[in-house]
Amino acid sequence: GLWYRVIAARYGEAAGKLMAGDRRGSRWWREVSRIRDGENGTDRGWFEENIERRVGNGAATFFWTDPWLGGVPLRVLFSRPFELSNDQTSTIAAMCELGWEEGGAAWQWRRPLRAWE
């Protein structure tokens, strides 16, 4: 939505995730980001541990970068296909629109996949 775009323009966005900003940024926003990411940024934070996310129409849920199974993004569980994907920032809605089925346009790769990928 609009609020997401405003925050993304102010603090930046990487892999579908809003950035915390630097020292010159809002202390309040850095604290919100710390709650989201956990104390040291490597563990699951309070927010992720205690909030359930509903996909809804999928327009605000990222296929590769949002946490899924066990709170882990698909880009972590399936790092090789993620690296080869032409669109690493696809939302669920975009993937559905392009086609999930085998050979669907949602599955576009930088090169043909090999059997082990």
N, C-alpha and C positions, 0 to 999 in steps of 0.2 A: 504494500500500500504506500501511500504518500509518506507516512512517518518513516518507514523503512528507507525510502529513497533519500529523504532528508538526512538521516543518520549516516547512510552509506556515502553521501556526497561530502559530509563533514569529516568523518573518521576513516573512510575507506572500507573496502570489502575485498575479501580473498576467499576463493573457493566457496562462494555462497554464504560466507560468515562475516558479520560486521566486525571490523577491527576495533581494538581498544583505544587507539590513538596514542600519542606520545606525551611527554611531560608537559608540553604546552597546551594539550587538550584539557577537556573538562575532567576534573578529579572525580566528579560524580559518575561520569560515563565509564571511566577506568574502573571504578568500584563495581558498577553494574556488570562490566565485562569479567571482573575477577570472580564475582558470584556465579556467573554463567560458566566460566572455564575452570573453576577450582582455584585453590590457593596459589599453586605454582604454574598453572596453565597446562599441566600435563595430565591431571586426573579429572574425573568427572566432578563438576561443581554442584553446589546445592540445588541450583535451578534444574539442571538435567536430572538429578536424583529424585526430585519431588514434583516435577511437572510432566503431565502427559500431553503429547501433541496429537492432534487429529488432522489427518491429511485433508479432509474435505474435498474440494474440487481439484486439489493438487497444484494450484497456481502459486502457492507460497511455500511449497515443499520441494526441496532439491533432491533429485534422484541419487546422485553420487555423494553429495557432501553432508546431507543431514543424517543424524544418527538413526539407525534402524535396529537391527538385531543386537540385543545386549547393549544398546547405546553406542554402537560403533557404526560409522559411516561405511557405505558400500565401497568407497574409494580405498578404505583401509583393508576391508575383507577381500576385495578383488582388485588389487593395485594394478596388475598388468592390464586388464581390460580398461580400467580407468585411464591409465596412461595412453592407451591407444584410441580412446574415444575422441571423436571429432568435436563433441559438445560436452565438456565436463561440468557445465553449469545448467544442464537441463532440469526443468521442473518435472514433477510427475505429470502435470497437465500437458506439457509439451511432448513428453514421451508417449502419452496416450494418443494425442492428436496425430503424431507421426506414425504410430503403429507399433505395438508391442510384439506382434507375431514374428516368427522366424522370417528373416529377410525384410522386416518392416523398416521404414525409414528412420525409426528411432535408433536403430543400431548401425550407425555410420562410423567406420574406423579409418584411421590414417593410412592403413594398408590392409590387405587381406589377412584374416586371422589364421594362425597355424593351428594344427590339431590340438596341441597342448595348452593353448591359451584360452 
